[in-house]
């Protein structure tokens, strides 16, 4: 069972260019991360991380990314994320960086964290509202934050080893 232990690294893509998020593809993101691993840790680091590294989830609208790797190589993966400086899509290069939000043992723990994080961000927006219309719109968004039960297709959730 220990060989199956994985970590999920929840990140957000931060970019000044509004076109960046619309053009993000999981393949391009995976290549950018692998390239950073090779630059920082060489072939050894790339071999360690590549075993079960994958972009598990990507929401181009919010810029939310969920990366999966083996438990014994997640620190190596996290150490290279600051070195991802741009994403390439359709022969265009978009400057950006990855902000690590959470590292969890299951996808579900990352979902729970993301809901709390989004609520906090919405509350900050609520405090900075300038009129009632903005305030009502954000309050509506806050109320819609919830976690719905979905069956895992790949069985990733069974490997929770209680280290959250």
N, C-alpha and C positions, 0 to 999 in steps of 0.2 A: 504493500500500500504506500510505503514511503516514496517509492519511485514515481508514484502518480501525483505527489504533492505539487501543487502549483500556486502561483501568486498572480493576482490580477492587479495591474497598475492602472488607476483611473487618472486620466490627464485631460487637460483642455488645450486646444490649439488657440494661441493668442496671436492676432495679427492686426496691424493697422489697416491693411488692405482688405476692404469688404469682399472682394472677389475671391480671396484666399479660401474662406470656409466653403464657398459654393463649389469649389473645384477639388476639394480634398477627396481622395480615393484611398481605400484601405491599402491597396497595392503600393501607391506612392508613399504613404506614411510608413509602411513596413520597410520599404527600400531606404528611406531616409534614416530610420532608426538603425537598420543593419549597417548602413554606411558609417554612421556615427560610432557604432560599436567597433567596426574595423579600424577606424581612424584612431580611436582612443585606446582600445585594448588589443588590437592586432588580430591575427588569425586565431589565437587561443581564445580570446574573448568572444569572437564571432562563433567559434565552434561551441563554446559553453552555452551561449544564449540561443543559438539557432535550433537546438534540440526540440523545444516545444514552443518557441516564440511564435506568436501570431497576433494579428490585430483582430480581436474577438468582436469588437463592436465599434462602430463609428457613426456619429450623428453629425453630418455636415452642417445642419442647420444651427445646432448649438455649439459645435466644435468639440463635443465630448468624445473621448477615445478610451477604449478599454483594451489594454495590452495583456496578453497572457504569456507567462514564462514558467520555467521550473523554479521551484522554491529555492534551490541552492544557487540560482543565478539572478535572482531579482535585484540584489544590490548592485550587481554589475550592470544590469539593464538601467536601473534608476540613475546610476552614475553618469551615463552617456546622454540622457534626455536633454540636459542643458546645452549639449553640443549640436542638437538638431536646430539649425538656424533658418532653414527654408524647406518648402515642399515644392516639388515639380509636378506640373500637370499640363498635359497637352502642349509640351514644349515651352511652357511659361514657368518661371521660377517666382514663388511668392515668399517674401521674408516673413518668418513667424518664429515662435518658440513654443515649447510644450511646458505647461505648468502642471506639475504633479500634484494631484489633489488628495489621493488616498491609495494605500496599498492594502489589499485584503486577500483572505484565503478563499473566498467564494465570490461569485458574481453577485449573489444576493447581498452580501455585506457592502459591496461597492454601490449597488442600487440604493440601499438604505442611506449610505453616506451621501450620495448624490441628491437624494430628496431633501435631506437636512441642509446641505450646502445651498441648493436652489432656494429653499425657504429663507435662509439667511440673506442671500443675495436680493431676493424680492423684498424682504423687510427693509434692507438698506435703501432700495429704490423707493419704497413707500415713504420713508423718512425724508427723501429729497424731492417729493412731489411738489409741483408749483400750483396745481389746480385740482379741483374735485374730480374732474373727468379722468385724469391720470391716476389719481388715488383709487377710484372705483375699478379701473382696469387692472391695476396691480393686485388689489384685494381679491378680485375674481381669480386671477392667476394663482394666488396663494392658496385659495380654497380648493383649487383643482389639483394640487400636489398630493399624489397618493401612490401607493405601491400596489399594483394588481398582480394576482397570482397567475403565473404562466408556467407551463410545463417546459423544462429544459429539454431541448432536442438532442443535445450531445452527451448528456449525463454528467456535465461538469460539476453540478451541485453536490454529487454524492461524495466528493473528496474533501469535505470540510473536516479538517483535523483539529478544530477547536482552538486555533491560534489567532483568532481575530482580536 
